Structure formats: structure tokens, C-alpha cells
Amino acid sequence: MSVPVGLGCPHYAIAAYIENRPSMLNYPSLNQLTAVGTGEVQAIGQACGNGWRKVFNVYAKLIFELDTAYFPYAKSASTWQAYRDQYLLQSDSHTSLMFSPPILVVQRELQHQPHPTVHIIMGRTYAKRLIADGKLTCPMQWLDNEFAINTEHRVIVCPYFDYRQLSNIKIQYLAKLMKSLVA
């Protein structure tokens, strides 16, 4: 069985999959899931540029948009900025940013799990590459040109976490899709 590789909480309920890694410290060679420490998200943004700041900002905005009855993680912060800086990808955040392909488990196998995982694949191009490489084998139902879903495995393909690609309206739509997978 594969080992998840990325940044975030080992007990993640939300896993966002990204094709690239930050080009600093040990991130290019990371081979496990590692929680970030206080200030690390900001340090990555400063060292690796505006693209990474956008990824973290959009991720935090998404968490803040989620229905807290199903995803209570944002309750700990007063704003999405505070959530990003104090909780996102940290050890008890239930969030992860994955550099490895999704490890999928059928929903019925998780009946006794407190946090069934919602898998979010950033970008149609990355999703299609995972499918072509045999690393994403569940069938995806394309809802439109940007979003796809598989309810059995709780997988969503969405635009890349960038303001232009995943606008606030699209973040709201993604939040509704996520709720539909766990409600």
C-alpha cells in the first residue's frame, strides 16, 4: 500500500492533491506526510512565491466556506486568514496538501471512521494525468468543463487553487459538492 506524502495532519478529513511541491528545504524529497509548524505556511509563501501564497489562501478560504455542521475545522478561527496562519496543515487541522496520488477507500469501508476523507484534486490537467498513469482509477463524472466527482470514493476534481481559476463563486460550489459527499 502506498504511503501518503505531503504536508498536513495525519488524521486528515480533507486532502487536496497538487502536482508540484515547494522548492525549499526538504519538500522536494519529502517521503511522508508531515504536519507544518507555526509560521511554516507563511515561510513557504515568502520563499516560493505568489503561486504558493494563492494555494494556501484559496485552501483556507475553502475551509472557511464549508458547512461547519459537517466540517467544523474553521470554528477555531475568526477569519480565513487566521485559519491559514494558525491551523491550516498543522497537526490537528484535519487538512492535508498531498504530493502523492490519492489513496482511495470505498465509503462503506469507513463506516466507523470519525472523519471520512474528501479528496480534492487540483486541476483538470493533473486529474487527467493521474487517470492516464493509472494512479486515479475510480470513474469520474464530469459535471462541467472544470468539476468532476466520484461519490463512492469522495473524490472531486476542481480548478487549481488560484484566485482566477477557483474564484469565490467556484469555492462556494466546491464547498457544496464537498457537503454532498458527507451529508
C-alpha positions in Angstrom: 0.0 0.0 0.0 1.2 3.5 -0.8 2.2 6.0 1.8 0.7 9.5 1.7 3.3 12.2 1.0 2.6 15.8 1.7 2.0 18.5 4.3 -0.7 18.3 6.9 -2.5 16.4 9.6 -2.1 12.7 9.8 -5.8 12.3 10.5 -6.9 14.4 7.6 -10.6 14.7 6.6 -9.8 16.9 3.6 -6.9 16.0 1.3 -6.1 18.5 -1.5 -3.8 17.0 -4.2 -1.3 19.2 -6.0 1.1 18.2 -8.8 4.1 20.3 -7.7 6.0 20.8 -4.4 7.5 23.9 -2.8 11.2 24.2 -3.9 12.7 24.8 -0.5 14.0 22.9 2.5 13.3 19.1 2.3 10.0 19.4 0.4 11.3 18.2 -2.9 12.5 14.9 -1.3 9.7 14.5 1.3 8.5 10.9 1.5 5.9 11.0 4.2 3.0 13.2 5.5 4.4 15.9 7.7 2.4 18.5 9.7 3.6 22.1 9.3 4.7 24.1 12.2 3.6 27.6 13.2 4.7 30.1 10.5 5.7 27.5 8.0 2.8 28.2 5.6 3.8 31.8 5.6 7.5 30.9 5.1 6.7 28.7 2.1 4.7 31.6 0.6 7.5 34.0 1.1 10.3 31.7 -0.2 8.4 30.1 -3.1 6.3 33.0 -4.4 2.9 34.2 -5.1 1.6 30.9 -6.5 2.1 29.2 -3.2 0.5 32.1 -1.3 -2.5 31.7 -3.6 -2.7 28.0 -2.9 -2.7 28.5 0.8 -5.1 31.4 0.7 -7.6 29.6 -1.5 -7.4 26.5 0.7 -8.1 28.5 3.8 -11.0 30.3 2.1 -12.4 26.9 1.1 -12.2 25.6 4.7 -13.9 28.8 5.9 -16.7 28.4 3.3 -17.6 24.8 4.4 -20.7 24.0 6.4 -19.4 23.7 10.0 -22.0 21.1 10.8 -20.0 18.7 8.6 -16.6 20.3 8.6 -16.1 22.1 12.0 -12.5 23.0 11.4 -12.9 26.7 10.8 -14.7 27.3 14.1 -11.4 27.7 15.8 -10.6 30.9 13.9 -12.4 34.2 13.3 -11.3 34.7 9.7 -9.9 32.6 6.9 -6.6 34.5 7.2 -6.4 33.5 10.9 -7.2 29.9 10.0 -4.5 29.9 7.3 -1.9 31.2 9.7 -2.8 29.3 12.9 -4.3 25.9 11.7 -4.1 25.1 8.0 -2.0 21.9 7.5 -1.0 21.7 11.2 -1.2 18.6 13.3 -4.8 18.9 14.5 -6.2 20.7 11.4 -7.7 17.6 9.7 -6.3 19.1 6.4 -3.5 18.0 4.1 -1.8 19.1 0.9 -0.8 15.9 -0.8 2.1 15.5 -3.3 1.3 11.8 -3.8 -1.7 10.4 -5.7 -4.9 9.7 -3.8 -5.2 6.5 -1.7 -8.9 5.8 -2.0 -11.0 3.7 0.2 -14.6 2.8 -0.6 -17.0 4.8 1.6 -18.7 1.7 3.1 -15.3 0.6 4.4 -15.2 3.7 6.5 -18.5 3.4 8.4 -16.7 3.5 11.8 -14.2 6.2 10.9 -14.8 9.6 12.6 -13.5 11.5 9.6 -14.2 10.1 6.1 -11.8 11.8 3.7 -12.9 14.1 0.9 -10.2 14.1 -1.8 -9.8 17.2 -3.9 -7.6 17.1 -7.0 -6.4 20.5 -8.1 -6.8 20.9 -11.8 -8.3 19.0 -14.7 -4.9 18.5 -16.3 -3.4 16.9 -13.2 -6.5 14.7 -12.8 -6.3 13.5 -16.4 -2.6 12.8 -15.9 -3.4 10.7 -12.8 -6.1 8.8 -14.8 -3.8 8.2 -17.8 -1.0 7.0 -15.5 -3.4 4.6 -13.7 -3.0 6.4 -10.4 -6.6 7.5 -10.2 -8.7 4.5 -11.2 -12.2 5.5 -10.0 -14.6 6.7 -12.7 -15.2 10.4 -12.6 -18.5 12.0 -13.6 -17.7 15.4 -15.2 -20.2 17.9 -14.1 -18.9 20.6 -16.5 -15.5 21.5 -18.0 -13.9 22.1 -14.6 -15.5 20.0 -12.0 -15.8 16.2 -11.7 -17.0 13.9 -8.9 -16.9 10.3 -7.7 -19.3 9.9 -4.8 -18.3 6.3 -3.8 -14.7 7.4 -3.1 -15.5 11.0 -2.2 -13.2 12.5 -5.0 -13.7 15.9 -6.6 -11.7 17.4 -9.4 -11.8 21.2 -9.3 -9.8 24.1 -10.8 -6.4 24.8 -9.4 -6.3 26.7 -6.1 -5.7 30.1 -7.7 -7.9 33.2 -7.5 -8.6 33.3 -11.2 -9.2 29.6 -11.6 -11.0 28.9 -8.4 -12.9 32.2 -7.8 -15.1 32.8 -4.7 -18.2 31.6 -6.6 -16.4 28.4 -7.5 -15.1 28.0 -3.9 -18.8 28.1 -2.8 -19.7 25.5 -5.5 -16.8 23.2 -4.3 -18.0 23.6 -0.7 -21.5 22.4 -1.8 -20.0 19.4 -3.6 -18.0 18.5 -0.5 -21.0 18.7 1.7 -22.9 16.4 -0.7 -20.3 13.8 -0.2 -20.6 13.7 3.6 -24.1 14.8 4.4 
